[in-house]
Amino acid sequence: MSDLTDKQNETAVAKPAPRWIWLGLALAVAVVAWGIYYFTYYRKPVSTLDGFAKCVSKAGAKMYGAWWCPHCADQKEMFGYAFQYVNYVECSPTGQRTETDVCKQAGIKNFPTWQFADGSRTEGAVHLQALGEKTGCRLP
């Protein structure tokens, strides 16, 4: 009976996993790592307002604002990710509450100020519908 028990103990020893299992596991880890990288750092968010923001800029509209201005932040929030396409002029150096020479020369007194191609201006946050009417751009 001792021989039978020795043979059972020998077969109970675990065999190492085949190489293809390790390769598959390594591939799975690489794919997950790539996915995390792609969705976290690489993928650019897309907004339904991208075309509208590009049209507003192409129509000659320009927004003057300041980093510390809450109404400017509201205006930027209306556009969301699409704000990157708006023709924007920062009138206050980061960390300061002074006005840049560009904005002084443009006669900007309040933030935000929208200047349009026809030379007219609107002060304060402007609803997107009103921007569309002024520039001829359609909201999606």
QUIJO-V612155 format. One record per residue. SS is DSSP state (2 for helix, 1 for strand, 0 for the rest). OMEGA is omega as a letter, one per 30 degrees, with the letter a starting at -180 (none if undefined). NEAR is the number of other ideal C-beta (glycine too) atoms within 12 Angstrom. Layout:
BEGIN
ss=SS omega=OMEGA near=NEAR
ss=SS omega=OMEGA near=NEAR
END
This chain:
BEGIN
ss=0 omega=l near=7
ss=2 omega=l near=8
ss=2 omega=a near=9
ss=2 omega=l near=10
ss=2 omega=l near=11
ss=2 omega=a near=12
ss=2 omega=l near=12
ss=2 omega=l near=12
ss=2 omega=l near=11
ss=2 omega=a near=12
ss=2 omega=a near=11
ss=2 omega=l near=10
ss=0 omega=a near=10
ss=0 omega=l near=7
ss=0 omega=l near=9
ss=0 omega=a near=8
ss=0 omega=l near=11
ss=0 omega=a near=10
ss=2 omega=a near=10
ss=2 omega=l near=10
ss=2 omega=l near=13
ss=2 omega=l near=13
ss=2 omega=l near=13
ss=2 omega=l near=14
ss=2 omega=l near=15
ss=2 omega=l near=14
ss=2 omega=l near=14
ss=2 omega=l near=14
ss=2 omega=l near=14
ss=2 omega=a near=14
ss=2 omega=l near=14
ss=2 omega=l near=14
ss=2 omega=l near=15
ss=2 omega=l near=16
ss=2 omega=l near=15
ss=2 omega=l near=14
ss=2 omega=a near=13
ss=2 omega=a near=13
ss=2 omega=a near=13
ss=2 omega=a near=11
ss=2 omega=a near=11
ss=2 omega=a near=11
ss=0 omega=a near=13
ss=0 omega=l near=12
ss=0 omega=l near=15
ss=0 omega=a near=15
ss=0 omega=l near=22
ss=0 omega=a near=15
ss=0 omega=a near=29
ss=2 omega=a near=24
ss=2 omega=l near=20
ss=2 omega=a near=30
ss=2 omega=l near=35
ss=2 omega=l near=23
ss=2 omega=l near=26
ss=2 omega=l near=39
ss=2 omega=a near=29
ss=2 omega=l near=18
ss=0 omega=l near=25
ss=0 omega=l near=20
ss=0 omega=a near=40
ss=1 omega=l near=31
ss=1 omega=l near=42
ss=1 omega=a near=36
ss=1 omega=l near=37
ss=0 omega=a near=32
ss=0 omega=a near=23
ss=0 omega=a near=19
ss=0 omega=a near=28
ss=2 omega=l near=16
ss=2 omega=l near=24
ss=2 omega=l near=33
ss=2 omega=l near=18
ss=2 omega=a near=21
ss=2 omega=l near=35
ss=2 omega=a near=29
ss=2 omega=l near=18
ss=2 omega=l near=29
ss=2 omega=a near=36
ss=2 omega=a near=21
ss=2 omega=a near=19
ss=2 omega=a near=31
ss=2 omega=l near=29
ss=2 omega=a near=19
ss=2 omega=l near=25
ss=0 omega=l near=38
ss=0 omega=a near=27
ss=1 omega=l near=30
ss=1 omega=l near=29
ss=1 omega=a near=27
ss=0 omega=a near=33
ss=0 omega=l near=25
ss=0 omega=a near=16
ss=0 omega=l near=12
ss=0 omega=a near=9
ss=0 omega=l near=13
ss=0 omega=l near=14
ss=0 omega=a near=16
ss=0 omega=a near=27
ss=0 omega=l near=21
ss=2 omega=l near=13
ss=2 omega=a near=16
ss=2 omega=l near=28
ss=2 omega=a near=15
ss=2 omega=l near=12
ss=0 omega=l near=20
ss=0 omega=a near=16
ss=0 omega=a near=29
ss=0 omega=a near=16
ss=0 omega=a near=21
ss=0 omega=f near=31
ss=0 omega=l near=40
ss=1 omega=l near=32
ss=1 omega=l near=40
ss=1 omega=a near=30
ss=0 omega=a near=25
ss=0 omega=a near=19
ss=0 omega=l near=14
ss=0 omega=l near=13
ss=0 omega=a near=16
ss=1 omega=l near=23
ss=1 omega=l near=26
ss=1 omega=a near=22
ss=0 omega=l near=22
ss=0 omega=a near=26
ss=0 omega=l near=31
ss=0 omega=a near=17
ss=2 omega=l near=33
ss=2 omega=l near=14
ss=2 omega=l near=20
ss=2 omega=l near=34
ss=2 omega=l near=23
ss=2 omega=a near=18
ss=2 omega=a near=24
ss=2 omega=a near=33
ss=0 omega=a near=18
ss=0 omega=a near=30
ss=0 omega=l near=17
ss=0 omega=l near=23
ss=0 omega=none near=16
END
